[in-house]
Amino acid sequence: MAWEIVAIWAIVVATLVWFRRDEDRERSKALAEQARYFATAPRYRHRHIPRSEPLAETPPQAMVHRRYLDLLKSSGPAPSAARPG
């Protein structure tokens, strides 16, 4: 009687393991087909398209900020405020 229960459980476990492996194999097969399609389809191939218009020039406000920062750099270290003592 005990061996029959063990045999039933062995069959159940073997069936579940077999089912799981088969499902994983099918899923990976479908994923490989999708990957192959996206890797080789002409629609998804990388094509470099050169820009027809030049890059935008630096806005005037950024130029003002750049000149201000350059002025701060060229003036040297800021004088330290005298501490009341």
N, CA, C and O atoms as CSV, one atom per row, in Angstrom:
chain,resi,resn,atom,element,x,y,z
A,1,MET,N,N,0.821,-1.190,0.000
A,1,MET,CA,C,0.000,0.000,0.000
A,1,MET,C,C,0.869,1.258,0.000
A,1,MET,O,O,0.574,2.200,-0.737
A,2,ALA,N,N,1.919,1.297,0.799
A,2,ALA,CA,C,2.776,2.475,0.883
A,2,ALA,C,C,3.510,2.694,-0.427
A,2,ALA,O,O,3.678,3.833,-0.862
A,3,TRP,N,N,3.946,1.619,-1.059
A,3,TRP,CA,C,4.683,1.772,-2.311
A,3,TRP,C,C,3.776,2.329,-3.414
A,3,TRP,O,O,4.258,3.006,-4.323
A,4,GLU,N,N,2.466,2.051,-3.342
A,4,GLU,CA,C,1.529,2.573,-4.333
A,4,GLU,C,C,1.392,4.099,-4.202
A,4,GLU,O,O,1.320,4.815,-5.201
A,5,ILE,N,N,1.359,4.570,-2.973
A,5,ILE,CA,C,1.286,6.019,-2.742
A,5,ILE,C,C,2.568,6.691,-3.218
A,5,ILE,O,O,2.528,7.757,-3.832
A,6,VAL,N,N,3.702,6.064,-2.932
A,6,VAL,CA,C,4.988,6.599,-3.385
A,6,VAL,C,C,5.044,6.611,-4.912
A,6,VAL,O,O,5.539,7.566,-5.511
A,7,ALA,N,N,4.541,5.557,-5.534
A,7,ALA,CA,C,4.543,5.494,-7.003
A,7,ALA,C,C,3.646,6.577,-7.601
A,7,ALA,O,O,4.006,7.198,-8.601
A,8,ILE,N,N,2.477,6.806,-6.992
A,8,ILE,CA,C,1.575,7.852,-7.477
A,8,ILE,C,C,2.243,9.217,-7.376
A,8,ILE,O,O,2.193,10.006,-8.320
A,9,TRP,N,N,2.868,9.499,-6.236
A,9,TRP,CA,C,3.545,10.784,-6.057
A,9,TRP,C,C,4.722,10.937,-7.015
A,9,TRP,O,O,4.986,12.033,-7.510
A,10,ALA,N,N,5.422,9.846,-7.273
A,10,ALA,CA,C,6.542,9.899,-8.221
A,10,ALA,C,C,6.035,10.241,-9.623
A,10,ALA,O,O,6.658,11.021,-10.343
A,11,ILE,N,N,4.913,9.658,-9.999
A,11,ILE,CA,C,4.325,9.950,-11.304
A,11,ILE,C,C,3.872,11.410,-11.367
A,11,ILE,O,O,4.086,12.082,-12.376
A,12,VAL,N,N,3.249,11.900,-10.294
A,12,VAL,CA,C,2.787,13.288,-10.261
A,12,VAL,C,C,3.964,14.252,-10.372
A,12,VAL,O,O,3.917,15.205,-11.150
A,13,VAL,N,N,5.009,14.011,-9.604
A,13,VAL,CA,C,6.183,14.891,-9.629
A,13,VAL,C,C,6.856,14.842,-10.996
A,13,VAL,O,O,7.228,15.879,-11.543
A,14,ALA,N,N,7.012,13.647,-11.544
A,14,ALA,CA,C,7.639,13.518,-12.864
A,14,ALA,C,C,6.817,14.237,-13.930
A,14,ALA,O,O,7.386,14.871,-14.819
A,15,THR,N,N,5.490,14.150,-13.856
A,15,THR,CA,C,4.623,14.820,-14.817
A,15,THR,C,C,4.752,16.333,-14.701
A,15,THR,O,O,4.833,17.029,-15.713
A,16,LEU,N,N,4.772,16.844,-13.476
A,16,LEU,CA,C,4.903,18.292,-13.279
A,16,LEU,C,C,6.256,18.812,-13.771
A,16,LEU,O,O,6.329,19.875,-14.388
A,17,VAL,N,N,7.317,18.065,-13.498
A,17,VAL,CA,C,8.646,18.472,-13.955
A,17,VAL,C,C,8.697,18.448,-15.483
A,17,VAL,O,O,9.227,19.373,-16.098
A,18,TRP,N,N,8.164,17.424,-16.083
A,18,TRP,CA,C,8.149,17.306,-17.543
A,18,TRP,C,C,7.354,18.455,-18.168
A,18,TRP,O,O,7.792,19.061,-19.146
A,19,PHE,N,N,6.178,18.750,-17.593
A,19,PHE,CA,C,5.352,19.843,-18.095
A,19,PHE,C,C,6.088,21.174,-18.001
A,19,PHE,O,O,6.081,21.961,-18.947
A,20,ARG,N,N,6.723,21.422,-16.859
A,20,ARG,CA,C,7.438,22.691,-16.655
A,20,ARG,C,C,8.583,22.852,-17.657
A,20,ARG,O,O,8.751,23.926,-18.234
A,21,ARG,N,N,9.366,21.799,-17.866
A,21,ARG,CA,C,10.481,21.869,-18.811
A,21,ARG,C,C,9.979,22.086,-20.236
A,21,ARG,O,O,10.582,22.836,-21.004
A,22,ASP,N,N,8.882,21.433,-20.585
A,22,ASP,CA,C,8.326,21.590,-21.920
A,22,ASP,C,C,7.834,23.022,-22.132
A,22,ASP,O,O,8.050,23.602,-23.196
A,23,GLU,N,N,7.173,23.591,-21.121
A,23,GLU,CA,C,6.710,24.978,-21.225
A,23,GLU,C,C,7.877,25.951,-21.333
A,23,GLU,O,O,7.823,26.895,-22.120
A,24,ASP,N,N,8.931,25.732,-20.550
A,24,ASP,CA,C,10.117,26.594,-20.633
A,24,ASP,C,C,10.772,26.493,-22.005
A,24,ASP,O,O,11.212,27.502,-22.557
A,25,ARG,N,N,10.840,25.296,-22.556
A,25,ARG,CA,C,11.433,25.098,-23.874
A,25,ARG,C,C,10.615,25.826,-24.949
A,25,ARG,O,O,11.181,26.466,-25.835
A,26,GLU,N,N,9.294,25.727,-24.868
A,26,GLU,CA,C,8.434,26.429,-25.824
A,26,GLU,C,C,8.580,27.950,-25.698
A,26,GLU,O,O,8.629,28.656,-26.705
A,27,ARG,N,N,8.650,28.446,-24.468
A,27,ARG,CA,C,8.795,29.881,-24.243
A,27,ARG,C,C,10.129,30.386,-24.783
A,27,ARG,O,O,10.182,31.440,-25.417
A,28,SER,N,N,11.206,29.643,-24.538
A,28,SER,CA,C,12.511,30.085,-25.028
A,28,SER,C,C,12.589,29.977,-26.552
A,28,SER,O,O,13.276,30.772,-27.193
A,29,LYS,N,N,11.893,29.004,-27.133
A,29,LYS,CA,C,11.856,28.886,-28.590
A,29,LYS,C,C,11.144,30.093,-29.205
A,29,LYS,O,O,11.607,30.647,-30.203
A,30,ALA,N,N,10.023,30.498,-28.611
A,30,ALA,CA,C,9.293,31.670,-29.106
A,30,ALA,C,C,10.124,32.941,-28.933
A,30,ALA,O,O,10.127,33.803,-29.811
A,31,LEU,N,N,10.825,33.061,-27.809
A,31,LEU,CA,C,11.666,34.232,-27.570
A,31,LEU,C,C,12.822,34.284,-28.566
A,31,LEU,O,O,13.183,35.361,-29.041
A,32,ALA,N,N,13.404,33.126,-28.884
A,32,ALA,CA,C,14.492,33.079,-29.862
A,32,ALA,C,C,13.990,33.485,-31.243
A,32,ALA,O,O,14.703,34.166,-31.980
A,33,GLU,N,N,12.782,33.080,-31.602
A,33,GLU,CA,C,12.209,33.480,-32.897
A,33,GLU,C,C,11.990,34.998,-32.949
A,33,GLU,O,O,12.267,35.637,-33.965
A,34,GLN,N,N,11.498,35.558,-31.862
A,34,GLN,CA,C,11.301,37.009,-31.815
A,34,GLN,C,C,12.638,37.740,-31.912
A,34,GLN,O,O,12.757,38.729,-32.636
A,35,ALA,N,N,13.636,37.257,-31.187
A,35,ALA,CA,C,14.956,37.891,-31.219
A,35,ALA,C,C,15.552,37.816,-32.607
A,35,ALA,O,O,16.151,38.784,-33.076
A,36,ARG,N,N,15.398,36.678,-33.275
A,36,ARG,CA,C,15.913,36.531,-34.629
A,36,ARG,C,C,15.208,37.502,-35.572
A,36,ARG,O,O,15.844,38.096,-36.442
A,37,TYR,N,N,13.913,37.660,-35.405
A,37,TYR,CA,C,13.166,38.580,-36.253
A,37,TYR,C,C,13.643,40.019,-36.062
A,37,TYR,O,O,13.911,40.725,-37.035
A,38,PHE,N,N,13.750,40.453,-34.791
A,38,PHE,CA,C,14.148,41.830,-34.535
A,38,PHE,C,C,15.612,42.077,-34.899
A,38,PHE,O,O,15.998,43.217,-35.157
A,39,ALA,N,N,16.422,41.032,-34.922
A,39,ALA,CA,C,17.828,41.195,-35.273
A,39,ALA,C,C,18.045,41.240,-36.779
A,39,ALA,O,O,19.019,41.832,-37.243
A,40,THR,N,N,17.157,40.626,-37.543
A,40,THR,CA,C,17.403,40.518,-38.983
A,40,THR,C,C,16.384,41.247,-39.847
A,40,THR,O,O,16.632,41.416,-41.041
A,41,ALA,N,N,15.269,41.681,-39.315
A,41,ALA,CA,C,14.243,42.335,-40.124
A,41,ALA,C,C,14.746,43.679,-40.632
A,41,ALA,O,O,15.348,44.440,-39.875
A,42,PRO,N,N,14.507,43.979,-41.903
A,42,PRO,CA,C,14.984,45.248,-42.458
A,42,PRO,C,C,14.400,46.460,-41.746
A,42,PRO,O,O,15.024,47.520,-41.686
A,43,ARG,N,N,13.215,46.296,-41.216
A,43,ARG,CA,C,12.561,47.409,-40.543
A,43,ARG,C,C,13.325,47.871,-39.304
A,43,ARG,O,O,13.254,49.043,-38.937
A,44,TYR,N,N,14.052,46.963,-38.660
A,44,TYR,CA,C,14.731,47.295,-37.412
A,44,TYR,C,C,16.237,47.419,-37.565
A,44,TYR,O,O,16.946,47.543,-36.566
A,45,ARG,N,N,16.741,47.390,-38.785
A,45,ARG,CA,C,18.188,47.546,-38.977
A,45,ARG,C,C,18.587,48.979,-38.722
A,45,ARG,O,O,17.842,49.913,-39.018
A,46,HIS,N,N,19.775,49.139,-38.167
A,46,HIS,CA,C,20.266,50.479,-37.858
A,46,HIS,C,C,20.760,51.147,-39.134
A,46,HIS,O,O,21.602,50.605,-39.850
A,47,ARG,N,N,20.232,52.309,-39.400
A,47,ARG,CA,C,20.687,53.094,-40.544
A,47,ARG,C,C,21.010,54.490,-40.054
A,47,ARG,O,O,20.197,55.141,-39.399
A,48,HIS,N,N,22.199,54.933,-40.380
A,48,HIS,CA,C,22.614,56.278,-39.978
A,48,HIS,C,C,22.074,57.276,-40.989
A,48,HIS,O,O,22.366,57.177,-42.181
A,49,ILE,N,N,21.300,58.220,-40.526
A,49,ILE,CA,C,20.752,59.254,-41.390
A,49,ILE,C,C,21.440,60.562,-41.008
A,49,ILE,O,O,21.262,61.057,-39.895
A,50,PRO,N,N,22.220,61.119,-41.922
A,50,PRO,CA,C,22.926,62.365,-41.591
A,50,PRO,C,C,21.932,63.512,-41.394
A,50,PRO,O,O,20.876,63.566,-42.024
A,51,ARG,N,N,22.302,64.410,-40.511
A,51,ARG,CA,C,21.442,65.571,-40.253
A,51,ARG,C,C,21.454,66.506,-41.450
A,51,ARG,O,O,22.504,66.770,-42.036
A,52,SER,N,N,20.299,66.992,-41.800
A,52,SER,CA,C,20.238,67.941,-42.903
A,52,SER,C,C,20.416,69.369,-42.395
A,52,SER,O,O,20.973,70.211,-43.101
A,53,GLU,N,N,19.949,69.651,-41.177
A,53,GLU,CA,C,20.088,70.999,-40.639
A,53,GLU,C,C,21.230,71.005,-39.606
A,53,GLU,O,O,21.437,70.016,-38.903
A,54,PRO,N,N,21.955,72.104,-39.521
A,54,PRO,CA,C,23.054,72.177,-38.552
A,54,PRO,C,C,22.498,72.239,-37.117
A,54,PRO,O,O,21.327,72.543,-36.893
A,55,LEU,N,N,23.364,71.946,-36.181
A,55,LEU,CA,C,22.960,72.026,-34.773
A,55,LEU,C,C,22.635,73.462,-34.411
A,55,LEU,O,O,23.188,74.398,-34.989
A,56,ALA,N,N,21.746,73.632,-33.465
A,56,ALA,CA,C,21.342,74.976,-33.045
A,56,ALA,C,C,22.532,75.691,-32.399
A,56,ALA,O,O,23.338,75.083,-31.696
A,57,GLU,N,N,22.617,76.993,-32.657
A,57,GLU,CA,C,23.699,77.768,-32.074
A,57,GLU,C,C,23.418,78.022,-30.605
A,57,GLU,O,O,22.293,77.858,-30.133
A,58,THR,N,N,24.467,78.429,-29.886
A,58,THR,CA,C,24.332,78.700,-28.462
A,58,THR,C,C,23.443,79.920,-28.263
A,58,THR,O,O,23.663,80.956,-28.890
A,59,PRO,N,N,22.436,79.807,-27.392
A,59,PRO,CA,C,21.546,80.952,-27.176
A,59,PRO,C,C,22.312,82.115,-26.532
A,59,PRO,O,O,23.292,81.889,-25.821
A,60,PRO,N,N,21.873,83.355,-26.773
A,60,PRO,CA,C,22.587,84.521,-26.251
A,60,PRO,C,C,22.670,84.531,-24.733
A,60,PRO,O,O,23.668,84.990,-24.177
A,61,GLN,N,N,21.653,84.041,-24.059
A,61,GLN,CA,C,21.668,84.051,-22.596
A,61,GLN,C,C,22.795,83.163,-22.070
A,61,GLN,O,O,23.431,83.498,-21.070
A,62,ALA,N,N,23.044,82.045,-22.731
A,62,ALA,CA,C,24.129,81.163,-22.307
A,62,ALA,C,C,25.477,81.833,-22.512
A,62,ALA,O,O,26.403,81.634,-21.726
A,63,MET,N,N,25.585,82.629,-23.571
A,63,MET,CA,C,26.833,83.347,-23.812
A,63,MET,C,C,27.102,84.357,-22.694
A,63,MET,O,O,28.242,84.516,-22.256
A,64,VAL,N,N,26.055,85.033,-22.240
A,64,VAL,CA,C,26.206,85.994,-21.144
A,64,VAL,C,C,26.662,85.268,-19.885
A,64,VAL,O,O,27.544,85.747,-19.173
A,65,HIS,N,N,26.067,84.123,-19.612
A,65,HIS,CA,C,26.466,83.356,-18.426
A,65,HIS,C,C,27.916,82.915,-18.544
A,65,HIS,O,O,28.657,82.961,-17.562
A,66,ARG,N,N,28.332,82.487,-19.735
A,66,ARG,CA,C,29.701,82.042,-19.938
A,66,ARG,C,C,30.686,83.194,-19.716
A,66,ARG,O,O,31.722,83.011,-19.075
A,67,ARG,N,N,30.363,84.388,-20.248
A,67,ARG,CA,C,31.241,85.543,-20.046
A,67,ARG,C,C,31.335,85.913,-18.571
A,67,ARG,O,O,32.410,86.280,-18.096
A,68,TYR,N,N,30.222,85.821,-17.838
A,68,TYR,CA,C,30.230,86.132,-16.409
A,68,TYR,C,C,31.116,85.143,-15.651
A,68,TYR,O,O,31.902,85.548,-14.794
A,69,LEU,N,N,30.995,83.858,-15.958
A,69,LEU,CA,C,31.833,82.867,-15.284
A,69,LEU,C,C,33.300,83.060,-15.625
A,69,LEU,O,O,34.160,82.897,-14.760
A,70,ASP,N,N,33.602,83.406,-16.875
A,70,ASP,CA,C,34.992,83.676,-17.261
A,70,ASP,C,C,35.536,84.892,-16.517
A,70,ASP,O,O,36.698,84.905,-16.112
A,71,LEU,N,N,34.706,85.905,-16.339
A,71,LEU,CA,C,35.104,87.097,-15.602
A,71,LEU,C,C,35.408,86.753,-14.145
A,71,LEU,O,O,36.390,87.237,-13.581
A,72,LEU,N,N,34.571,85.925,-13.544
A,72,LEU,CA,C,34.823,85.512,-12.163
A,72,LEU,C,C,36.125,84.727,-12.051
A,72,LEU,O,O,36.878,84.892,-11.091
A,73,LYS,N,N,36.379,83.887,-13.023
A,73,LYS,CA,C,37.615,83.095,-13.010
A,73,LYS,C,C,38.841,83.986,-13.147
A,73,LYS,O,O,39.842,83.787,-12.458
A,74,SER,N,N,38.762,84.959,-14.029
A,74,SER,CA,C,39.938,85.785,-14.310
A,74,SER,C,C,40.223,86.784,-13.184
A,74,SER,O,O,41.354,87.253,-13.058
A,75,SER,N,N,39.226,87.117,-12.371
A,75,SER,CA,C,39.449,88.103,-11.321
A,75,SER,C,C,40.183,87.506,-10.119
A,75,SER,O,O,40.561,88.243,-9.208
A,76,GLY,N,N,40.384,86.226,-10.098
A,76,GLY,CA,C,41.123,85.608,-9.002
A,76,GLY,C,C,40.205,85.259,-7.846
A,76,GLY,O,O,38.985,85.377,-7.952
A,77,PRO,N,N,40.796,84.828,-6.744
A,77,PRO,CA,C,39.967,84.437,-5.600
A,77,PRO,C,C,39.258,85.643,-5.001
A,77,PRO,O,O,39.800,86.747,-4.962
A,78,ALA,N,N,38.072,85.416,-4.549
A,78,ALA,CA,C,37.288,86.502,-3.943
A,78,ALA,C,C,37.890,86.863,-2.596
A,78,ALA,O,O,38.328,85.986,-1.851
A,79,PRO,N,N,37.913,88.164,-2.280
A,79,PRO,CA,C,38.471,88.555,-0.973
A,79,PRO,C,C,37.594,88.021,0.141
A,79,PRO,O,O,36.366,88.067,0.063
A,80,SER,N,N,38.236,87.517,1.168
A,80,SER,CA,C,37.460,86.950,2.268
A,80,SER,C,C,36.940,88.086,3.143
A,80,SER,O,O,37.629,89.086,3.344
A,81,ALA,N,N,35.768,87.938,3.642
A,81,ALA,CA,C,35.167,88.965,4.491
A,81,ALA,C,C,35.843,88.921,5.847
A,81,ALA,O,O,36.119,87.857,6.403
A,82,ALA,N,N,36.098,90.103,6.353
A,82,ALA,CA,C,36.746,90.183,7.655
A,82,ALA,C,C,35.748,89.763,8.725
A,82,ALA,O,O,34.609,90.228,8.767
A,83,ARG,N,N,36.216,88.869,9.587
A,83,ARG,CA,C,35.323,88.411,10.656
A,83,ARG,C,C,35.443,89.331,11.860
A,83,ARG,O,O,36.532,89.741,12.263
A,84,PRO,N,N,34.286,89.634,12.409
A,84,PRO,CA,C,34.377,90.460,13.627
A,84,PRO,C,C,35.047,89.654,14.750
A,84,PRO,O,O,34.752,88.475,14.942
A,85,GLY,N,N,35.881,90.261,15.430
A,85,GLY,CA,C,36.630,89.490,16.375
A,85,GLY,C,C,36.605,89.952,17.697
A,85,GLY,O,O,37.223,89.347,18.574
